[in-house]
């Protein structure tokens, strides 16, 4: 209860009484009424049941902003001292989890929340394929790190022993990623929820896009084991696409890929380069078969799951009969 002010009420006073002894006669009033004594001070309420608790809550709300600000300063200071980075490296996959949450938040600005969650999970499945194959090849690498609107990356701490090993690492992502998209497709068959069909279609597209024969995409790593000439075709195809459909992501990939392509192309005739790209015919045939087979398979799956607007159907637009509305 807030303190109320009432007009000044004077008690019984003697004219000759000193002013400092002029006090209101308040005995006849309830204890929870406050009086203005003519000064800047106020007689506070006498506590009543539940009032003290309310005062504490108001105090907490009043100081919450200050507490949050102090917490932010402490966090910033710790980050500058790299304390936070040290803590994160001690927790397995903490970077992966943190960047996943950030990516979901970023995608949710453009897409429905559940579509954003599904998209990031599909990217995680794709990157898991790379991680598993890197371990099989004995190559040290970082945990997956997500970059909003760019996908995700796994950093190799060392180069594979040859182009064939690099191709296997590159192809493992789209292979496992395709299995993840098939899983989303299966959920659609079970539930009739078009959200899962939209995710399946987008998942197939992401994996097919990654098979473009240009660096640093997965297809560029596979093409290197077949013939470095494929990189030129991939670069020209990306340039043609960029000219027809200007896109900052394609432009970024072209810049990064162009630099890597130039460095590799310069070293292709060195002794190291010749040894790295020396792939036995049998392995070359196997890699080429898997690479081409994945392109055809993903193209087929995209045609079977085609939706004019997979993002819109995830919001419940034109939902199939009996579809589950996740917005409820």
N, C-alpha and C positions, 0 to 999 in steps of 0.2 A: 504494500500500500504506500502510495506517495504521500509526502507531507503536504498538508493543505494549509493555506494561509487564510486567516479570517481577519476582519477589521479589528483594529487594536481595541482590546477590552481592558479597561482599567479597573482595578480592584478598589477596595475602599482605601482612600488615601487622605492623609492629612495635608492641609495646605502648607504646614510648616515642616513637613517631612522632607529631608534632603532628596534631591532628584534621583540619586543613585539607589534610593530605597523605594522608588515608585515601581512596584511590581504588580502585575495583574493578579486578581484573585481567580485562580484556575481550579480551585478545588471542586467547583460545581460542574465542571466540564469533564467529559470522558477523557480517559488517559491518552487516547490515540489522536486527539486534536492538537495541532500545533498553533502557537500564537506568535504574532509579530510583536516584539517588545520594543519596536522603535529603533532597533539597532540592526546591524547586518547579520547578527546571529539568529538562529532559529532553534526553538526547542524541538528536538527530533521526536519522532513517534516512539512511543513505548513499544518494544517488540511484541508482536502478536504471533501466534502459531503460523509457521510457514514463511514468515516475512524474512527471517535471516537467510533462509535458503534462497529466496528470490534475489536478495541483495548480492549474495555470492555469485549467482548466475549472471546478474547484470554486470558485476565487476569482471567476471571472466570474459564476457562478450566484449566489454570495453577494452580489455587488455589483449584480446586475442590477436588483433592486428599487429600490436607491438611484438608479441611473442613470435608470430610468424615472420616478421621482419628480422628479428634477431636470429631466428633459425636459418633464414636465407643467407644472412651474412656469414654465419658459421659455416654453412655448406659451401659458399663461394670461397671462403678462405681455405677450407680443407681441400677444395679442388685445385686451388692455386699451388698448394703445397704438394700436390699429387698424392695426398693421403687417400682420396677417394679412388684414384686409379689403382693404388696398391691394394686396397681392399677388394676391388673388383677382380683383380688377377688372382686373388686367393679363393674366389668362389667360382666353381666350375660353371662355365657357360653363362656367367652373369651378364657378360657383354651381349650374348645372343638374346637373352631374355629381355634386357633393357631396350635394345634396339628393336626388338619385335614389338614391344609396347609402344614405342615412339612411332614406328611405322603404321601400326594399327590406328593410332590417333591421327596421323597425317592422312592416311587413306580415307578415314571416316569423315574428313572435311569435304571430300568429293563424292564418296560412295556411302550407301547405307552401312551401318555399323557391322551387321553380320556378314555382309559381303566383304568388308575390309578384313574382318577376322579370318574368313575363309581364304582370302587371297594370300595373306601372310602365311597361313598354314601350308598352302600349296607351295609357296616359295621355300619354306622350311624343308618340306619333303624333297624338293629338287636339290637343295644344297646338301641335304643328308646323303644323297647319292654320291656327291663329290667326296664328302668326308669319308664314307665307307671305302671308296675305291682308293683314296689317298692312303688310308691305313693299309690296305692290301698291297699297295705298291711300296710301302715303307717310307713314304714321303711325309715329313713333318709339315704341319699346316696349322693355321689358326682355327678357332671356332667360327661358325657362320656369323656374319655381321650384316644387319639389314640397313639399307639406305633408302629412305622414303622416296618413292617415285622412280627409283633406279633398280630396285630389286634387292638382291643380297649377294655377298661375295664370301669366298673362302680364300684366304691368302696362303699361298704355298711358301714355306720358309726355305725351300730348296727346289731346284729344277728336277724334273723326272730324269731317269737315266737315258731315255731316248724318246723320240717322237711317238712311238707306239704306246709307251706308258702314258704319255701326255694325252693321247687320243682316248685311251681307256678312261682316264679320269674325266675328260671332257664329256664323253658319251654317257657316263654313269649318271650325271645329273638329269638329262632329259629322260633316260630310261626309268629311273625311280620316280621322277616328277610325273611321268605319264601314268605310272601306277597310281599315284596320288589322285590325279584327275579322274582316272577310271573309278576310284573309290567314291569321288563326289558324284559321278554319273550313277553309280550303284545306289547311293542314297536317294537320288532323284527317283529311280525306279521303285524304290521301297516306299517313298513318302509322297510322290507326286508334287513335291515342293520345287518350284522352278528356280529357287535360289541355288539349289545344288546343280541343276542343269546349267545355269549360267556360269557357275564356278567351274564346272567340268569343261565347258567350251573355252573359257578364258585360260584354264590350265593347259589345255591342249595347244592353244595359240602361243602361250609363253614358251612352252617347250619347243614348239616348231620354230619360233623366232630365234631361239637360242642356237638352233642348228644352222643358221646362216654361216656360210664359209668365210667368216671374217673374224679377225682377232679384235677384242679379247673374248668373243663369244665361244661357246662350247663347240659349235660347228667349225670355227677357225682352228681349234686345237685338233679336231679330228681330221680336217682337211690337210693339216701339216704333215700327217703321216702318209697321206695319199700323194699329194704333190703341192708344193708351195704355190704353184701357179693358181690353184683354186682361190688363194687369198685375193688375187687381183680381181677375179670374177665377183667375189663377195664384196669387195670394196666398190666396184663399179655399180653393182646392184644397189648397195646402200646409198650411193651418191644419186642414182636415178630416183630412188624412193624419196630421198630428202628434197630433191628438186620438185617432185610432184606433190609431196605432203610435208612441208616444213615442220620439223619436230625437234625440240631441244634435246631430247634423249638420244635420237639418232645422231644428231650433230655431236654430242658428247662422245658417243661410242666411236664415231668416225675419227675424232681427234685422238682419243686414246689408242684406238686400233691402228691408226695411221702411223703413230710414233713407234708402236711395237712392231708393226710390219716393216717399217724402214730399218729398224735395228736388226731384225732377223734376216731381212733380205741382204743386208750388207755382209752378214757373217755366214751366209749359206754355203759359200765356196771355200771357207776356211776348213782346216783339218777337223777342228771341233765340230763345225757345222755339218760337214759331210758325214761324220761319224754319228751325230745326233739324229740326222734324218735318214740314216741307212736302216730301212725297215724290210725284213724278209718278205718275199712275195706272198707267202701264206698269211702272214699277219696283215699285210696290206689288203688282201682280199677279204679277210674277216672284218676288218675295220670298215672297209668300203661297203660291205654287205649290210652291216648293222646300221651304218650311217644312212644309206639310201633307204633301207627298210623302215627306219624310224621316221624319215620324212614322209614316206608313202602312208604309213600307219597313222601318223598324226593328221595328215591331210584327210584321210578317210574318217577318222574320229571327229574332226571338226565339222565335216559335212553332215555327220549323223547327229550331232548335238547343236547344230546351228540355231542361233537365235538372233533376230534382227537387232535386239538391244538387250544383252544379258544383264546389264546394270539395272535397267528399268524393271525387268521381271523379278529381280531380287527384292524390289520394293512392294511386290504384290500386284503389279500391273499385268493384266491379262493372265492371271494365275490359272493353272490347270484346275479342273474340278477336284475338290477334295484336298487341295494344296494346303499346307500348314502355313499360317500367317505368323511369322516370328516377331512381328511388331507388337503383338499383344502381350 
